[in-house]
Amino acid sequence: SRLPIDEKILIAPECDLAVLVVKPSKPLVALPLAPKEPKKGEPIVAFGSPAGLSFSISEGSVSGLRTAGELDDLREPFQASIGLEPSTKLVRPCMRLSSAC
């Protein structure tokens, strides 16, 4: 279903992210975020609109992980076997979200 947008708090197209205020007629249930980072080899599904391409889905697996100390100039904290744009969102089979942004 669709909800009317009451207010736009933040719009960040580079991360495919918007923070909106809505006033639903009944309470909404939030989708929980993953409690920990994915493991190497774990299957993932990526979805988003990379480079303006209308809604796109790819599947693959996590092929590498990085610690905060290794990140320096790296864009992503982990590497996947599928191409990731900055706006890509990752879904693991447990259906909790991880962000590649």
MIKOLTOR-213012 format. One record per residue: x, y, z of N, C-alpha, C in turn; residue in three letters. Coordinates in Angstrom, 3 decimals, always signed. Layout:
@n_xx: X, n_yy: Y, n_zz: Z, ca_xx: X, ca_yy: Y, ca_zz: Z, c_xx: X, c_yy: Y, c_zz: Z, rest: ALA
...
//
This chain:
@n_xx: +0.836, n_yy: -1.183, n_zz: +0.000, ca_xx: +0.000, ca_yy: +0.000, ca_zz: +0.000, c_xx: +0.880, c_yy: +1.245, c_zz: +0.000, rest: SER
@n_xx: +0.290, n_yy: +2.362, n_zz: -0.312, ca_xx: +1.022, ca_yy: +3.631, ca_zz: -0.369, c_xx: +0.549, c_yy: +4.556, c_zz: +0.739, rest: ARG
@n_xx: +1.478, n_yy: +5.358, n_zz: +1.230, ca_xx: +1.168, ca_yy: +6.349, ca_zz: +2.256, c_xx: +1.523, c_yy: +7.728, c_zz: +1.731, rest: LEU
@n_xx: +0.707, n_yy: +8.729, n_zz: +2.004, ca_xx: +1.086, ca_yy: +10.083, ca_zz: +1.594, c_xx: +2.277, c_yy: +10.569, c_zz: +2.424, rest: PRO
@n_xx: +3.181, n_yy: +11.285, n_zz: +1.775, ca_xx: +4.364, ca_yy: +11.829, ca_zz: +2.452, c_xx: +3.974, c_yy: +13.141, c_zz: +3.118, rest: ILE
@n_xx: +4.173, n_yy: +13.215, n_zz: +4.433, ca_xx: +3.831, ca_yy: +14.406, ca_zz: +5.197, c_xx: +4.979, c_yy: +15.418, c_zz: +5.180, rest: ASP
@n_xx: +6.223, n_yy: +14.909, n_zz: +5.232, ca_xx: +7.398, ca_yy: +15.778, ca_zz: +5.256, c_xx: +8.617, c_yy: +15.014, c_zz: +4.755, rest: GLU
@n_xx: +9.502, n_yy: +15.714, n_zz: +4.023, ca_xx: +10.770, ca_yy: +15.138, ca_zz: +3.573, c_xx: +11.868, c_yy: +15.677, c_zz: +4.484, rest: LYS
@n_xx: +12.480, n_yy: +14.788, n_zz: +5.282, ca_xx: +13.526, ca_yy: +15.190, ca_zz: +6.222, c_xx: +14.889, c_yy: +15.230, c_zz: +5.542, rest: ILE
@n_xx: +15.200, n_yy: +14.197, n_zz: +4.747, ca_xx: +16.505, ca_yy: +14.072, ca_zz: +4.095, c_xx: +16.342, c_yy: +13.322, c_zz: +2.782, rest: LEU
@n_xx: +16.959, n_yy: +13.832, n_zz: +1.732, ca_xx: +17.005, ca_yy: +13.146, ca_zz: +0.442, c_xx: +18.475, c_yy: +13.021, c_zz: +0.063, rest: ILE
@n_xx: +18.975, n_yy: +11.782, n_zz: -0.112, ca_xx: +20.376, ca_yy: +11.535, ca_zz: -0.479, c_xx: +20.408, c_yy: +10.577, c_zz: -1.665, rest: ALA
@n_xx: +20.262, n_yy: +11.096, n_zz: -2.899, ca_xx: +20.235, ca_yy: +10.226, ca_zz: -4.081, c_xx: +21.493, c_yy: +9.374, c_zz: -4.233, rest: PRO
@n_xx: +22.669, n_yy: +9.884, n_zz: -3.793, ca_xx: +23.913, ca_yy: +9.122, ca_zz: -3.933, c_xx: +23.900, c_yy: +7.845, c_zz: -3.098, rest: GLU
@n_xx: +23.057, n_yy: +7.778, n_zz: -2.092, ca_xx: +22.923, ca_yy: +6.571, ca_zz: -1.264, c_xx: +21.577, c_yy: +5.894, c_zz: -1.479, rest: CYS
@n_xx: +20.785, n_yy: +6.391, n_zz: -2.434, ca_xx: +19.448, ca_yy: +5.849, ca_zz: -2.683, c_xx: +18.658, c_yy: +5.840, c_zz: -1.376, rest: ASP
@n_xx: +18.681, n_yy: +6.985, n_zz: -0.666, ca_xx: +18.103, ca_yy: +7.066, ca_zz: +0.671, c_xx: +17.224, c_yy: +8.304, c_zz: +0.806, rest: LEU
@n_xx: +16.078, n_yy: +8.119, n_zz: +1.443, ca_xx: +15.200, ca_yy: +9.236, ca_zz: +1.788, c_xx: +14.651, c_yy: +8.991, c_zz: +3.188, rest: ALA
@n_xx: +14.627, n_yy: +10.038, n_zz: +3.995, ca_xx: +14.001, ca_yy: +9.968, ca_zz: +5.314, c_xx: +12.728, c_yy: +10.801, c_zz: +5.213, rest: VAL
@n_xx: +11.603, n_yy: +10.130, n_zz: +5.379, ca_xx: +10.301, ca_yy: +10.755, ca_zz: +5.182, c_xx: +9.454, c_yy: +10.644, c_zz: +6.437, rest: LEU
@n_xx: +8.533, n_yy: +11.573, n_zz: +6.603, ca_xx: +7.551, ca_yy: +11.502, ca_zz: +7.680, c_xx: +6.216, c_yy: +11.141, c_zz: +7.043, rest: VAL
@n_xx: +5.607, n_yy: +10.073, n_zz: +7.545, ca_xx: +4.280, ca_yy: +9.657, ca_zz: +7.091, c_xx: +3.387, c_yy: +9.507, c_zz: +8.318, rest: VAL
@n_xx: +2.095, n_yy: +9.606, n_zz: +8.110, ca_xx: +1.134, ca_yy: +9.420, ca_zz: +9.201, c_xx: +0.194, c_yy: +8.288, c_zz: +8.805, rest: LYS
@n_xx: +0.597, n_yy: +7.045, n_zz: +9.099, ca_xx: -0.226, ca_yy: +5.899, ca_zz: +8.713, c_xx: -1.492, c_yy: +5.803, c_zz: +9.571, rest: PRO
@n_xx: -2.517, n_yy: +5.170, n_zz: +9.008, ca_xx: -3.760, ca_yy: +4.990, ca_zz: +9.758, c_xx: -3.622, c_yy: +3.893, c_zz: +10.814, rest: SER
@n_xx: -2.646, n_yy: +2.994, n_zz: +10.626, ca_xx: -2.366, ca_yy: +1.962, ca_zz: +11.630, c_xx: -0.852, c_yy: +1.858, c_zz: +11.788, rest: LYS
@n_xx: -0.354, n_yy: +1.335, n_zz: +12.922, ca_xx: +1.098, ca_yy: +1.271, ca_zz: +13.162, c_xx: +1.840, c_yy: +0.465, c_zz: +12.091, rest: PRO
@n_xx: +3.021, n_yy: +0.938, n_zz: +11.745, ca_xx: +3.877, ca_yy: +0.242, ca_zz: +10.786, c_xx: +4.877, c_yy: -0.636, c_zz: +11.532, rest: LEU
@n_xx: +5.327, n_yy: -1.697, n_zz: +10.890, ca_xx: +6.335, ca_yy: -2.584, ca_zz: +11.469, c_xx: +7.654, c_yy: -2.321, c_zz: +10.750, rest: VAL
@n_xx: +8.692, n_yy: -1.992, n_zz: +11.508, ca_xx: +10.006, ca_yy: -1.716, ca_zz: +10.918, c_xx: +10.694, c_yy: -3.014, c_zz: +10.527, rest: ALA
@n_xx: +11.392, n_yy: -2.998, n_zz: +9.400, ca_xx: +12.205, ca_yy: -4.132, ca_zz: +8.977, c_xx: +13.505, c_yy: -4.068, c_zz: +9.772, rest: LEU
@n_xx: +13.842, n_yy: -5.100, n_zz: +10.561, ca_xx: +15.039, ca_yy: -5.026, ca_zz: +11.404, c_xx: +16.335, c_yy: -5.088, c_zz: +10.594, rest: PRO
@n_xx: +17.344, n_yy: -4.395, n_zz: +11.077, ca_xx: +18.675, ca_yy: -4.463, ca_zz: +10.471, c_xx: +19.407, c_yy: -5.686, c_zz: +11.001, rest: LEU
@n_xx: +20.361, n_yy: -6.164, n_zz: +10.226, ca_xx: +21.148, ca_yy: -7.332, ca_zz: +10.632, c_xx: +21.915, c_yy: -7.013, c_zz: +11.912, rest: ALA
@n_xx: +21.964, n_yy: -7.940, n_zz: +12.872, ca_xx: +22.666, ca_yy: -7.686, ca_zz: +14.127, c_xx: +24.184, c_yy: -7.740, c_zz: +13.993, rest: PRO
@n_xx: +24.694, n_yy: -8.315, n_zz: +12.907, ca_xx: +26.143, ca_yy: -8.391, ca_zz: +12.708, c_xx: +26.436, c_yy: -8.383, c_zz: +11.209, rest: LYS
@n_xx: +27.701, n_yy: -8.153, n_zz: +10.873, ca_xx: +28.123, ca_yy: -8.129, ca_zz: +9.472, c_xx: +27.988, c_yy: -9.521, c_zz: +8.852, rest: GLU
@n_xx: +27.827, n_yy: -9.589, n_zz: +7.528, ca_xx: +27.742, ca_yy: -10.898, ca_zz: +6.875, c_xx: +29.069, c_yy: -11.648, c_zz: +6.958, rest: PRO
@n_xx: +29.002, n_yy: -12.961, n_zz: +6.842, ca_xx: +30.202, ca_yy: -13.804, ca_zz: +6.861, c_xx: +30.676, c_yy: -14.053, c_zz: +5.434, rest: LYS
@n_xx: +31.977, n_yy: -14.281, n_zz: +5.282, ca_xx: +32.549, ca_yy: -14.607, ca_zz: +3.983, c_xx: +31.862, c_yy: -15.862, c_zz: +3.446, rest: LYS
@n_xx: +31.431, n_yy: -15.805, n_zz: +2.188, ca_xx: +30.757, ca_yy: -16.931, ca_zz: +1.554, c_xx: +29.249, c_yy: -16.925, c_zz: +1.725, rest: GLY
@n_xx: +28.739, n_yy: -16.049, n_zz: +2.578, ca_xx: +27.296, ca_yy: -15.990, ca_zz: +2.826, c_xx: +26.562, c_yy: -15.440, c_zz: +1.600, rest: GLU
@n_xx: +25.451, n_yy: -16.086, n_zz: +1.203, ca_xx: +24.703, ca_yy: -15.583, ca_zz: +0.049, c_xx: +24.027, c_yy: -14.252, c_zz: +0.377, rest: PRO
@n_xx: +23.986, n_yy: -13.362, n_zz: -0.627, ca_xx: +23.324, ca_yy: -12.065, ca_zz: -0.480, c_xx: +22.570, c_yy: -11.738, c_zz: -1.758, rest: ILE
@n_xx: +21.636, n_yy: -10.832, n_zz: -1.647, ca_xx: +20.907, ca_yy: -10.295, ca_zz: -2.789, c_xx: +21.051, c_yy: -8.783, c_zz: -2.708, rest: VAL
@n_xx: +21.409, n_yy: -8.144, n_zz: -3.816, ca_xx: +21.560, ca_yy: -6.693, ca_zz: -3.862, c_xx: +20.413, c_yy: -6.110, c_zz: -4.673, rest: ALA
@n_xx: +19.843, n_yy: -5.007, n_zz: -4.168, ca_xx: +18.805, ca_yy: -4.339, ca_zz: -4.939, c_xx: +18.982, c_yy: -2.836, c_zz: -4.861, rest: PHE
@n_xx: +18.524, n_yy: -2.151, n_zz: -5.896, ca_xx: +18.646, ca_yy: -0.700, ca_zz: -5.948, c_xx: +18.427, c_yy: -0.215, c_zz: -7.359, rest: GLY
@n_xx: +18.854, n_yy: +1.013, n_zz: -7.625, ca_xx: +18.733, ca_yy: +1.614, ca_zz: -8.946, c_xx: +20.088, c_yy: +2.194, c_zz: -9.338, rest: SER
@n_xx: +21.088, n_yy: +1.319, n_zz: -9.603, ca_xx: +22.439, ca_yy: +1.804, ca_zz: -9.902, c_xx: +22.494, c_yy: +2.628, c_zz: -11.179, rest: PRO
@n_xx: +23.195, n_yy: +3.746, n_zz: -11.106, ca_xx: +23.399, ca_yy: +4.632, ca_zz: -12.255, c_xx: +22.087, c_yy: +4.987, c_zz: -12.940, rest: ALA
@n_xx: +21.009, n_yy: +5.117, n_zz: -12.160, ca_xx: +19.721, ca_yy: +5.500, ca_zz: -12.722, c_xx: +18.935, c_yy: +4.370, c_zz: -13.358, rest: GLY
@n_xx: +19.498, n_yy: +3.166, n_zz: -13.386, ca_xx: +18.784, ca_yy: +2.017, ca_zz: -13.940, c_xx: +17.600, c_yy: +1.708, c_zz: -13.038, rest: LEU
@n_xx: +16.428, n_yy: +1.602, n_zz: -13.607, ca_xx: +15.239, ca_yy: +1.325, ca_zz: -12.811, c_xx: +15.374, c_yy: +0.001, c_zz: -12.082, rest: SER
@n_xx: +14.887, n_yy: -0.055, n_zz: -10.877, ca_xx: +14.975, ca_yy: -1.175, ca_zz: -9.942, c_xx: +15.673, c_yy: -2.410, c_zz: -10.504, rest: PHE
@n_xx: +16.787, n_yy: -2.765, n_zz: -9.895, ca_xx: +17.655, ca_yy: -3.846, ca_zz: -10.347, c_xx: +17.933, c_yy: -4.801, c_zz: -9.190, rest: SER
@n_xx: +18.015, n_yy: -6.103, n_zz: -9.472, ca_xx: +18.304, ca_yy: -7.120, ca_zz: -8.456, c_xx: +19.422, c_yy: -8.022, c_zz: -8.963, rest: ILE
@n_xx: +20.404, n_yy: -8.315, n_zz: -8.087, ca_xx: +21.494, ca_yy: -9.243, ca_zz: -8.400, c_xx: +21.714, c_yy: -10.139, c_zz: -7.194, rest: SER
@n_xx: +22.190, n_yy: -11.360, n_zz: -7.426, ca_xx: +22.507, ca_yy: -12.229, ca_zz: -6.299, c_xx: +23.948, c_yy: -12.695, c_zz: -6.392, rest: GLU
@n_xx: +24.532, n_yy: -12.994, n_zz: -5.257, ca_xx: +25.919, ca_yy: -13.429, ca_zz: -5.199, c_xx: +26.260, c_yy: -13.839, c_zz: -3.781, rest: GLY
@n_xx: +27.531, n_yy: -13.678, n_zz: -3.420, ca_xx: +27.958, ca_yy: -14.018, ca_zz: -2.062, c_xx: +29.029, c_yy: -13.035, c_zz: -1.613, rest: SER
@n_xx: +29.181, n_yy: -12.913, n_zz: -0.307, ca_xx: +30.217, ca_yy: -12.046, ca_zz: +0.254, c_xx: +31.556, c_yy: -12.726, c_zz: -0.006, rest: VAL
@n_xx: +32.467, n_yy: -12.024, n_zz: -0.683, ca_xx: +33.751, ca_yy: -12.640, ca_zz: -1.018, c_xx: +34.900, c_yy: -12.124, c_zz: -0.160, rest: SER
@n_xx: +34.671, n_yy: -11.087, n_zz: +0.627, ca_xx: +35.728, ca_yy: -10.592, ca_zz: +1.496, c_xx: +35.189, c_yy: -9.606, c_zz: +2.512, rest: GLY
@n_xx: +35.867, n_yy: -9.481, n_zz: +3.634, ca_xx: +35.491, ca_yy: -8.551, ca_zz: +4.700, c_xx: +36.685, c_yy: -7.682, c_zz: +5.055, rest: LEU
@n_xx: +36.444, n_yy: -6.479, n_zz: +5.529, ca_xx: +37.508, ca_yy: -5.566, ca_zz: +5.946, c_xx: +37.208, c_yy: -5.059, c_zz: +7.349, rest: ARG
@n_xx: +38.251, n_yy: -4.820, n_zz: +8.137, ca_xx: +38.086, ca_yy: -4.210, ca_zz: +9.455, c_xx: +38.160, c_yy: -2.696, c_zz: +9.300, rest: THR
@n_xx: +37.777, n_yy: -1.971, n_zz: +10.337, ca_xx: +37.818, ca_yy: -0.510, ca_zz: +10.283, c_xx: +39.232, c_yy: -0.014, c_zz: +9.981, rest: ALA
@n_xx: +40.257, n_yy: -0.672, n_zz: +10.522, ca_xx: +41.635, ca_yy: -0.273, ca_zz: +10.284, c_xx: +42.090, c_yy: -0.472, c_zz: +8.851, rest: GLY
@n_xx: +41.463, n_yy: -1.374, n_zz: +8.129, ca_xx: +41.833, ca_yy: -1.650, ca_zz: +6.739, c_xx: +41.107, c_yy: -0.743, c_zz: +5.751, rest: GLU
@n_xx: +40.109, n_yy: +0.001, n_zz: +6.208, ca_xx: +39.261, ca_yy: +0.761, ca_zz: +5.302, c_xx: +39.928, c_yy: +1.960, c_zz: +4.653, rest: LEU
@n_xx: +40.776, n_yy: +2.665, n_zz: +5.393, ca_xx: +41.402, ca_yy: +3.910, ca_zz: +4.940, c_xx: +40.741, c_yy: +4.519, c_zz: +3.706, rest: ASP
@n_xx: +41.176, n_yy: +4.142, n_zz: +2.507, ca_xx: +40.632, ca_yy: +4.728, ca_zz: +1.286, c_xx: +39.621, c_yy: +3.821, c_zz: +0.594, rest: ASP
@n_xx: +39.277, n_yy: +2.716, n_zz: +1.212, ca_xx: +38.307, ca_yy: +1.817, ca_zz: +0.585, c_xx: +36.905, c_yy: +2.378, c_zz: +0.733, rest: LEU
@n_xx: +36.092, n_yy: +2.145, n_zz: -0.275, ca_xx: +34.720, ca_yy: +2.641, ca_zz: -0.271, c_xx: +33.804, c_yy: +1.732, c_zz: +0.518, rest: ARG
@n_xx: +34.050, n_yy: +0.428, n_zz: +0.518, ca_xx: +33.133, ca_yy: -0.539, ca_zz: +1.110, c_xx: +33.789, c_yy: -1.321, c_zz: +2.246, rest: GLU
@n_xx: +33.050, n_yy: -1.617, n_zz: +3.321, ca_xx: +33.611, ca_yy: -2.420, ca_zz: +4.408, c_xx: +33.675, c_yy: -3.906, c_zz: +4.080, rest: PRO
@n_xx: +32.990, n_yy: -4.339, n_zz: +3.045, ca_xx: +33.073, ca_yy: -5.730, ca_zz: +2.617, c_xx: +32.973, c_yy: -5.792, c_zz: +1.108, rest: PHE
@n_xx: +33.402, n_yy: -6.890, n_zz: +0.537, ca_xx: +33.412, ca_yy: -7.083, ca_zz: -0.907, c_xx: +32.465, c_yy: -8.224, c_zz: -1.232, rest: GLN
@n_xx: +31.710, n_yy: -8.071, n_zz: -2.301, ca_xx: +30.768, ca_yy: -9.109, ca_zz: -2.712, c_xx: +31.130, c_yy: -9.583, c_zz: -4.110, rest: ALA
@n_xx: +30.639, n_yy: -10.763, n_zz: -4.462, ca_xx: +30.934, ca_yy: -11.327, ca_zz: -5.779, c_xx: +30.028, c_yy: -10.746, c_zz: -6.854, rest: SER
@n_xx: +29.250, n_yy: -9.742, n_zz: -6.517, ca_xx: +28.418, ca_yy: -9.041, ca_zz: -7.488, c_xx: +28.817, c_yy: -7.575, c_zz: -7.465, rest: ILE
@n_xx: +28.617, n_yy: -6.870, n_zz: -8.577, ca_xx: +28.954, ca_yy: -5.457, ca_zz: -8.633, c_xx: +28.065, c_yy: -4.648, c_zz: -7.707, rest: GLY
@n_xx: +28.656, n_yy: -3.722, n_zz: -6.960, ca_xx: +27.887, ca_yy: -2.897, ca_zz: -6.031, c_xx: +28.087, c_yy: -1.428, c_zz: -6.350, rest: LEU
@n_xx: +27.001, n_yy: -0.721, n_zz: -6.568, ca_xx: +27.017, ca_yy: +0.724, ca_zz: -6.704, c_xx: +26.848, c_yy: +1.313, c_zz: -5.306, rest: GLU
@n_xx: +27.204, n_yy: +2.582, n_zz: -5.097, ca_xx: +27.043, ca_yy: +3.176, ca_zz: -3.767, c_xx: +25.619, c_yy: +3.093, c_zz: -3.225, rest: PRO
@n_xx: +24.616, n_yy: +3.106, n_zz: -4.107, ca_xx: +23.226, ca_yy: +3.084, ca_zz: -3.643, c_xx: +22.678, c_yy: +1.678, c_zz: -3.419, rest: SER
@n_xx: +23.478, n_yy: +0.641, n_zz: -3.662, ca_xx: +22.992, ca_yy: -0.733, ca_zz: -3.557, c_xx: +22.717, c_yy: -1.113, c_zz: -2.113, rest: THR
@n_xx: +21.604, n_yy: -1.768, n_zz: -1.886, ca_xx: +21.265, ca_yy: -2.304, ca_zz: -0.571, c_xx: +21.361, c_yy: -3.814, c_zz: -0.649, rest: LYS
@n_xx: +21.887, n_yy: -4.431, n_zz: +0.401, ca_xx: +22.079, ca_yy: -5.879, ca_zz: +0.416, c_xx: +21.064, c_yy: -6.542, c_zz: +1.326, rest: LEU
@n_xx: +20.518, n_yy: -7.655, n_zz: +0.860, ca_xx: +19.598, ca_yy: -8.447, ca_zz: +1.669, c_xx: +20.182, c_yy: -9.835, c_zz: +1.803, rest: VAL
@n_xx: +20.250, n_yy: -10.329, n_zz: +3.038, ca_xx: +20.709, ca_yy: -11.686, ca_zz: +3.282, c_xx: +19.484, c_yy: -12.579, c_zz: +3.408, rest: ARG
@n_xx: +19.638, n_yy: -13.888, n_zz: +3.234, ca_xx: +18.472, ca_yy: -14.778, ca_zz: +3.253, c_xx: +17.591, c_yy: -14.651, c_zz: +4.488, rest: PRO
@n_xx: +18.148, n_yy: -14.181, n_zz: +5.607, ca_xx: +17.330, ca_yy: -14.004, ca_zz: +6.811, c_xx: +16.425, c_yy: -12.782, c_zz: +6.685, rest: CYS
@n_xx: +16.556, n_yy: -12.032, n_zz: +5.579, ca_xx: +15.755, ca_yy: -10.857, ca_zz: +5.263, c_xx: +16.045, c_yy: -9.639, c_zz: +6.136, rest: MET
@n_xx: +17.205, n_yy: -9.589, n_zz: +6.749, ca_xx: +17.611, ca_yy: -8.378, ca_zz: +7.450, c_xx: +18.510, c_yy: -7.582, c_zz: +6.516, rest: ARG
@n_xx: +18.483, n_yy: -6.275, n_zz: +6.603, ca_xx: +19.205, ca_yy: -5.422, ca_zz: +5.672, c_xx: +20.617, c_yy: -5.114, c_zz: +6.128, rest: LEU
@n_xx: +21.527, n_yy: -5.031, n_zz: +5.163, ca_xx: +22.868, ca_yy: -4.504, ca_zz: +5.368, c_xx: +23.049, c_yy: -3.435, c_zz: +4.313, rest: SER
@n_xx: +23.738, n_yy: -2.381, n_zz: +4.613, ca_xx: +23.908, ca_yy: -1.305, ca_zz: +3.661, c_xx: +25.293, c_yy: -1.319, c_zz: +3.049, rest: SER
@n_xx: +25.345, n_yy: -1.147, n_zz: +1.731, ca_xx: +26.633, ca_yy: -1.046, ca_zz: +1.049, c_xx: +27.005, c_yy: +0.415, c_zz: +0.871, rest: ALA
@n_xx: +26.223, n_yy: +1.281, n_zz: +1.417, ca_xx: +26.461, ca_yy: +2.716, ca_zz: +1.261, c_xx: +27.169, c_yy: +3.281, c_zz: +2.461, rest: CYS
//
